[in-house]
Amino acid sequence: MSHFGSDVREGLTTKPKFLSSKYFYDKHGDELFRKIMELDEYYLTRSEFSIFRNEKQRIQELIAGNQPFRLIELGAGDGAKTMVLLEHFIRNDIDFTFCPIDISSNVLNILEENVRTQLPEVSIEPMVGDYFKILHDIKVENHQRNIVFFLGSNIGNFPQELALSFLGSVAQNLNPKDMMMIGVDLKKDPAVILNAYNDKQGVTSDFNLNLLTRINRELDADFDLSCFKHFPTYNPLTGECISYLISQKDQKVHVRALDLQVQFKRWEPMKMEISRKFDLEDIHQLAEGSGFNVVETLYDKDKLFAESVWEVK
């Protein structure tokens, strides 16, 4: 059985039900997420872009040093934000190799093509796969510094314990004094956060429902998308924004490739995604609890988003 199949089985047979958000990104999912990033309500991408544009020289001063380094981006996506820095590094004769990692081969192929076309001077070594597996496969070369990027508030998709475990694994695969830059979405007006995950056009709803389409296609299931409703919530105490798909009626779903029949009750929620928001204290707790020291944290002008630069202890 594929990892996808086993993860879907686990999620649909667990109480409460859940599906892993890492499987949102098939070809159509990639297209939908690009649309999400362009939505008026989705401030995250614009805010992070502004940090890269306005603070690119400071980022270079913090991470580049005077030795060649390997820039490892976890969950690289289409790399649009990173391209701002890659171009800046090339213009300033910085010696580095770009190693983007993503679970989506489709989006990674697009990124590689864009880099080779727009910035042919960049040495690029893409790697397709799951973060955790590839972290174990990365061969750390003692003579080369490593800088890890984990952008887009991807760390917010992990519960606290898993976030600490994941970041601890990153630290263990690096050398002392290697660095990490992590993008974090900041706590703010709850209405602003909820709107970002419940846009008026319904693109975020389509993005979540597309995972059911993928299960139908790849695992021969019969999810009826019209019977599920996208519903996000935000808890300002924990900083957790959680997206659910709600079953609007009693129904049975068959996943034939798994020989699985799943019963949904009317109004039963299925957890699809968690996106945690942070404050400065949270950021320091994450860093120190996983083997890093915070070097500096950079913000956009409205302090909606932050890039925090860490160093391995």
N, C-alpha and C positions, 0 to 999 in steps of 0.2 A: 504493500500500500504506500502511496506517495505521502510526503510530509503534509501536503495540503489535505489529503483525504483523512489522515489520522487526526489532524488538528480540527477538522470540521466535525468528525465523529465525537471527539472529546467535548467540543463546545456544545453540540446539540444534545448530548446525553448528560450534561452537567446541570445541576440546579443551583442558581438560576442559569439559563442558557446564555451562551456568549459565542461570538465569532471573533477571530483575531484580525485586528485592523491592518496587520502587515500584508494581508491578502487583498486589500482594496485595489492594489496597483497592477491590474492587467492592462492591456492596451487601452481599452475604453476608460478604465479607472484613471490612467495617466492623463487622458484628455480631459476628463471631468475635473481632476484636481488642478490642471492648468487653468480651467475656467474659474474654479473657486478662488485661485490666487488673484484673479482680476476683478473679483466682486468688490463693490463699494464697502460692504460690511466686513470683508476679510482684511483687517488692518495688518495682520501678522507679516505678510510678505513685504508690503510697502515699508513697514517700520524697519524690518531687518535690512532691506535694500538700502535704506537711508543711512543706517549705521555703516554699511560697507562703503558706500560712496563718500560719506563725510569723515570716516575714521580710518580710511585705508592706509594712510601713512603711519598713524599710531599703531595699527595692527601689525604693520611691517616691523616697526621698531620693537614691538613686544615679542614677536615670534621668530623673525628671520635670523637674527644673529649674524655671524660672519662665516658660517660653515654651511655646506650643502645640507639639505634636509629633504625628507620624504613627507609630502602633505597627503595624509590619509583622510578622505572624507567618508564618513559612515552615513549611509542613506542619502547619497549624493543627489538623487532626483535628476532634474534637467540641468543642474549646476549653474543656473542663471546668476544667482547671487555670487557664487564663487568665482565666476568669470571676471567679475569686477576686480577681485584681488589678483587673479592670475595675470590679467593684463597689467596691473600695477607692478607686480613683481617682475614681469618681463621687461617693462620699461626701465626698471631700476637695476637690471642685471643681477637679479637674485637667482641663485643656483638651487633648483629644487626639482623633484619628480612628483607629479600629481597622480595619486592612486585613489580614484573614486570607487566606492563600494555601494551596490544597491541590489535589492532582491529582484528588481524588475530589469530583465535584460533589454526590454524594449526601450525604456527611458535611458538606460546606460549607453546603448548604441547611439541614441540621439545625442547624448552628451559628448561621447567620444568624437562623433562626426563634427559637432559644433566646435570643439576644441581644435581638432586637426585643421578645420577650415579657417577659423577665425584667429587662432593663436598657434600656428604651426611650430613655433619655437618651443612650445611646452612639451616636455616629455611626459606622456600619459600612459599609465598601466592600469586599466580598469579591471575590476574583479566583481563577478556576479555571485550573489548568495546572501544568506542570512548573516546578520551582524555577528552573532555568537559563534557560528561555525568559522567564519573567516578570521575572527580575532584569534582563534586558536591556530589558524593556518599561517598567519602572518609571521614571517621569519624576520625577527628584528636583527638588523645588522649593526653591530656595535660601533662601527665607524661612521654611521649616518644618523643624524638627529631625526626624530620623528615628531611631527606635529599632527594631531588629530583634530578634525573638524566634525562637530555633531550639531548641525544647524536646524533652523526651522522649528524650534521648540519640540523636536522629536523626543527629547527626554521626558516631556510631559505625557507621552503615551505609556509610560511605565508607572505602576504603583511604586510607592516609596522604597519598599524592600527590594524590589526587582531593579529599580533605578540604581540603588547603591551597589547591588550585586553586579549589574552591567558595567557601571563606571569603574568598579573595583577590578573587573576583568580587563578593562581597557588599561588601567594603570599597571596591572601585572604584566601586560604584554609590551610595556614600554620601559625605557631606561630612566633612571633618576635624571631629573632636569629636562626630560622630554616634556612637551606641552600639549595642551588641549584647549580648543576654543569651543564653547558650548552656547548655543542659542536658547534663550529662555523667554517665554511669554510671561509678562508680569501681571500681578493682581491689579485689578482696576474696577471701574464701574461694572457691576454684574450685567447690566443691560447691554453694554458694548460687547462683552464676551458672548452672551447668548445669541446676539444678532449675528456674530461671526460664524456660528454653527447652525443657523436657522434662517438662511437668506431668503429674501422675498421671491427670487426666481426658482427656488427649489433645487438648485444645483447640488447642495450638500445632501439633500434627501436622495437625489439620484445617485450620488456617489456611494452612499451607504447601501442603497438597494441594489447597486450593480454587483455587490458581492454575492447576493442571492442569484443573480443572473449567471455569474461565474460558476457557482455551485451547480446550477441547472445544466450548464454546458459541459463542464468538466467531470461532473460526478453523476450525470443523468438523473437529476432531481426534478421535482415539479413544483417548486415554490411559485405561488401566484403573487406577484409583486403588489398587485392592487389590494391585497388583503393585509398589507403591513404599512404602518405609519411611522415616519421618522419623528423622533421626539428627543431633544436635547435638554439637559438640566445643568444647573451650576450651583455649587455649594461654596459660598464665600468663606466659610470657616476652613475648609480643607483645600480650597483652590481647585477642586476637581470639576471639570466640565465633562459630563458623560453623555454620549449619544446612544439611544436605544432604537430598535425597531420594535413596534408594538403590534401584536397580532390583533386584528380588528374583529375576529370571530373565532369560534372553535373550529379547528381544522387539523387535518393530517397531511404531512409532507413526506413523500417517499424519496429517499436518496438511494437509487438502485445500485450504483457502483459500490456502495458500502453495505448493501443489503440491510438498510436501516429505514424504519418508519418512525416519524417524530410527531408527537401530539402537541399541539399548541392550544392553550385555553384562550378564550376571548379576553383581550386586554393584557395578555401575558407579555412582559418585556423580554427582549433579547439584547444583551449589552454588546455594542459594536465597537465603541472607541472611548478611551479616556484621554483627556487633554488637561494636564494639571498646569496651574498658574503659580508663580513663585514671587516671593519678595527677596530682598537682599539677604536676610537671615537664612531663608530656605536655601539660597544658592551656596552660602558658606557651609551650611550643614551637609549639603550634597558633596561638595568638594572634599571637605575634611573627613567625612565618613567613608570616602572611597579611595583615599590615598593621594589626594592632591592638595596643593595650597592655592588659594586665589591670588593671582598677581594683580589683576585690574579688571573692572567691569565697565563696559561702554554702553551708552544708552542712545536711543533716538531722541529727538528734541522734546517729544511729548511724554517720554518715559513709559511708553507702552510695551517696549521690548528691550532686551539686553543681550549683549555678547559678553560672556565672562571668560577671561583668559586664565587658565590654570597651569600649574607646573607639578610634575610628579615629585612627590616627597623623596 
